[in-house]
Each structure stands twice: as C-alpha cells, then as structure tokens.
Amino acid sequence: MADERLTPLRQALAALDSGALGAQAFSAAARSQTALLDALPARYREVLLNLLDRLESSALFSEESCSFSQKDLLDSLRLWLDKAEAQLQRG
C-alpha cells in the first residue's frame, strides 16, 4: 500500500517528467514536504536535498553542457521515493 505522504511528491515528479512543471518548481514543492522529511531518517533529507541541488543546477544549462543528466536525476528521484516509501512502511 502506497504511503499517502509521498503522493504530492510523486505527482510533482510526474509533472516534472512530462514537462508540465519546471525543475525550480519541483524543487520548491519537494523542499516544502517537511512533514514527510521529518518522518524519515535524516539521511533521506540529506540525499533528497543533494538531488534537488543537482536538479536545479542541471536546469541552468542545456543537457549537453551539464555534468548531471536530467534523466539520471529523475531516475534517482524515483528511486529515492521508492526507498522512502519502504522506510515509511517499516515504521
């Protein structure tokens, strides 16, 4: 069963992936999920913030000139969400 606390972030990621939401807006949405981040161990916040910083940096440059692949970052964010969900289910 999916943890509902992750729903807003999953929806925002889907919007980012489809181009309906920009990297800065996604990052702001993710950073605003304080209840979710407080429910997870501190290392999850650290990893997410690192991914968001990289995503924001990648948005400043074209794909070719940036050292961060946006596709890889989106895959990493999906993996983070899956791991966060597993952690929340463990309690």
N, C-alpha and C positions, 0 to 999 in steps of 0.2 A: 504494500500500500504506500503510495507516494505521500511524503510529508508536505502538507499544505503551505508550510512556511517557505518552501522552495518555489512555489508556483509563480510568484511575481518575478523572480529572477529567471526562471525557465522561460516565461513569456517574453521578458525583455531580451533574453538571448536569442529567442526565435525571431523577434523583430529586428535585432541587430543582424542576424544571419540573412534575413530577407532584404535588408537594406531599408526597412521602414524606420529604423532607429539608428542614430549615429553612435560612434564609439564614446563620445563625451557624455551623451545622454544615458547610454547603457551604464557607463562607469558611475555616474551620479546615482542612478537607480540602484546599482549594486551596493554602493557605499552607504545608501540610506537604509539598508536592511539590517539595522542594528540589533533588532530582536533575534533575527536568525544568527547573526555573527556572535552574539552573546551566548546563544545556546550551544555553540560549537567550541571545541578546544581552541586555544589561542593560535595554534599553528595554522588553523584553517583561515583565520583572518589574515595572517601574515602572507600566506600563499595567494589568497584572493587579491589582496592589495597589490602584490607584486605583479600578478597577471593583469590587473587593471592598469597599473602604471605602464606596462609594456603595450597594452592595447591602445592607450591614449597616445603613447609615443609613435606607434605604428600608424595612427590616423593622421599624424602630421606630415607623413611622407608618402610618396607613391610606393606601391608594393615592391617595385624593383630596387628602390634606394634604401629601403628599411631593412634592418637586420632581423626584424621579427616578422614572420609570416602571419598574416591575419588569420588564415585558415588554421594554422597550427595553434594560434592563441584561442580561437573559438573551440577547437577540439579540446584544448587544455581546460577551458572553462566548463565544457560539458563534462569532462572527467571530474573536475572539482565538484560540480553539482552532484554527480553520482556518488562520489565518496562522502560528501556532506550528508546526503540522504542516508547512506548506510550508517554513518556515525550517529545521526539523529535517531535512527531506528534502534540502535544499540542502547540508546538512552543516556 
